[in-house]
Amino acid sequence: MNFNWDVFWQYLLQPSGVYLNGLWLTCLISVLAMLLGCALGLAAALLRLSKNPLLHLPVRFYVWLMRGTPLLVQIVFLYTALAAGGLFRFEDIELFGLIVPGNIQAAIIALGLNEGAYMAEIIRAGIGAVDKGQYEAGRSLGMGFAKLMRRIVLPQAFRVIVPPLGNEFNVMLKNTTLVSVIGVQGLLLSTQMVTSATFRVFELYLVVAIYFLMLTTLWGFFQRWLEARFGQSDRPSAPPPASSRMFGRSTLKLLRGR
């Protein structure tokens, strides 16, 4: 195999503008799609708690549909099939002075819709992990459903939600490669464009694999920090010393002149 180290190190350490644009677009689509998925997941999880079939049955259908069909099919259906059927076409729009192409809009929405189904189950499991006594305590204080969720249930459920939420974003970063099928110039399509000009396929796909590995590794460090940050209150605290248990902390401070 004729491996060109010069090409490998050049695109790894000094990436071209095409690579940098693809990297930026990959991160942007991942963040926006994840935010959309979290919002949809929260709404779907809360609707699943309702006893009204008009509210929870459509949510069940949405989760079943999104989790039961391939993400690639959903992306192509949303952007290509709807336009071919004359039902809806994504047009370029201007947002904050920037032109957002239709395929990028479709990519964010498709990834967000798919993610929302998984986040709905994650958030529902987090809410279900909260002790039932917390609900009773909130109702005894006269809290309505919205205030009970906002002030008591969701803050406690968030500790349970954080680990799978981080894993979902890790998957989201890698799922952005699928949107290249509708012409979104993320990291994968940028690599395909460069390989068509240089014909160095092995070296450049190795570079893009390293880029994704770096992205997911950096996110892994941040995820561990999040888990440690929001899990601090769940860790058992060290028992007080025997002198504090015998005399009390206030008495010891007076004896020490503090």
N, C-alpha and C positions, 0 to 999 in steps of 0.2 A: 504494500500500500504506500502510495506517494503522499505522505502527510506534509503539508506546507506549514511549518511552524511560524513563518513570518506572517502569513495571513491570519493564523489563529491568534497570535499575540496582538496583532494590529487591531483586530475587531474586538478583542476582549478588553484591552487596556486603552485603546483609542478608538472607540466606536464612532461610526459615521453619524451624520445628522439623521439619516433614515432610521438607524438603530435607536438613537436617543428619542426621536419622536414616537417610535413604536413602544419604547419603554414607558414614556410619559403617558401615552394613551392607554396602555394596559393598566397602569396604576389608577388612572382616572376612572376608567370604565369599571374597574373592580370596586372602587370606593363608592361610586354612585349607585351601582347595581346592588351593593350590599346594603346601603342605606335604604333603598327602595324595598329590598327584601325584608329588612327588619321592620319597616313601617307596615308592610302588608302582613307580615307574620304576627305582629302584635295585634293588629285589628282582627285577623282571622282567629287567633287564639282566644281573644276576648269574646268573639261571636260564638265560638265553640262552647263557651260556658253557658250560653243561653239555653233555656228549655224550649224556646220557641222554634219549631221546625223550620219556619220561614227564614230564620237567621242562621241556624247551625247546619242545615242540610246543604245549602249552596256552598258553604265553606268546606264541608266534607267532600263535595264533588270537586271543588277546586284543588284541594290537596290530593285527592285520588288521581285527578287528571295530570297534574304537574309531576307527581312522583312516579306515575305509571308510564310516561312517554319519554323518549330520549330527548335530552336537552338540544341536541343538534337538530332534531326534527322540529322542535318548538321554535328555534331561531329561524330556520328556513321557512316554516309556515307563516310566522309573523311578518317577515319581511318580503318574501317572494310569493307565497301562495295567496295571501290576502290581496296583494296587488294584481296577481294574475286573474283572480276571480272577480275583480272590480269592486271589492268590498272596502278596501282601505289601502292607501299608499302613503308611505312616509316621505314627506317632502323636507327639503332643507329649510331650517328656520334660523332666524337671527336671535341670539340670546346674549344680553349684556355686550352687544357690539361684536359678537363672534358668530360666525356661521357654523351651525351644527348640522352636519350631513344626516340624511335620513337613515343611512345604515348604522350610524353610531347611536341614534335614538332607538332604533329597533334592537340593537345589541344590549343597551342598558335595560330596556323594558323586558326583553326576553329573559335575560339573566336574572333580573329582579323578580319577575313573576315566578320563575323556577325556584329561586332562593326563598321566596316568601312561603312556599308550601313547606319547606323543611324547617324554616324558622318558626312557623306556626306550631309545629309539633314540639320543637325545642322549648319555646316559651310556655306552651301548655303544660309540658312536663315540669318546668320550673315553678309555675304557679301551683301545680298539684303537689309539689314538694313542701310548700309552706304549711305549717301546722294549722289544723282546723281551728284551734283555739284562737289563732290570730284573727280569723274572720269573726268569731263570736265576740272577741274583745272590741273590734272595730264597730260592729253593729250595736253593741251595748253602749257605745259612745255616741250613737246616732249618726254614724257615717253612712252615706249612700254608697252605691256600688263604685262610682267613679273615684270618689275620695278614698274609699277603702283600698282600691287598687293602687292609687297614686301614692298614698302616704304609708301604707303598711305592707301590702302583698308584693308589689313589684320590686321595691328595694330589697326585700329578702330573697325573692326569686332570682334577682339579677346575679347573685353569687353562684347559683346553680347554672344559670344560662351562660356565663362567661366562657367556661372551657369549650363547650360545643360551638359557641359563637365564633371563637377564635379558629377552630378547626374548619368551620364553614367558610371563613374568609380565605383560609389557606387554599381550600378547594376552588373558591371563586377566582383567585389569581390564575390558577391553571386552566379553569374553564374558559377564560378569555381567548384561549387559542382557537376555540370553536367558532368565534365570530369572524374569523378570516374567511369563512365560506361565503359570507355576504359582503366581502370586500373591505372589512374594517382593518386598517393598517396598524395592527398591534405588533407585538414582537415577532410572532410567527410569520405573518404576511410580509413584514419588513425583511425577515431572513430569506424568504422565498424570492423577494425582489432582488436582493443582493446576490444570491446564488445564481440567479438567471443571468447576471452580468459577469460574475467571476468564475462560475462553474466549480467553485470550491465547496461542495455540498457537505462533506463530512466535517470539515473544520468549522463551518459557520453554524451548522446545526448543533455541534458540540458547544459552541459559544452561547447560543440561545438557551441551551439546556443549563449551562452554568449561570446565566442571568436569572432564570427562573429559580434555580436552587438558591441563589443569593437572596432573591426577593422573599421566598418562603422561609429561609433561615432567619433573616432580619425580622420578619413578622413573628417567627417562633419566639425570639427573644422578647419582643414586645408583649406577646401573649402570656409568657411566663410572668412578666412583671405585672400584667393586669390580674392574673390569677392570684399572685401573692398579695397585691394591693387590696383586692376586694375580698380576700379570704382571711384577712388578719383578725377580724372579729370572731371568726370561727375557731381560731387556734386556742387551745387551753392555756391560760396564763399560769405563770410559775407561782406556787404557793408562797404565802408570806412567811418570813422567818419566824422561829419559835418565840423570840422576844416580842415581835409585833403582835402575835396571837395572844401572848400572856398579858402584856401591859397596854397594848393599843398603840397605834402609830402616833397619835397626838401626844400621849404621855412621853413616848421616847423622844419626840422632838423637843419637848420642854426640858427633859433631863439633859439633852445634848446642847441646850442653849440656842436652839434654832427657832 
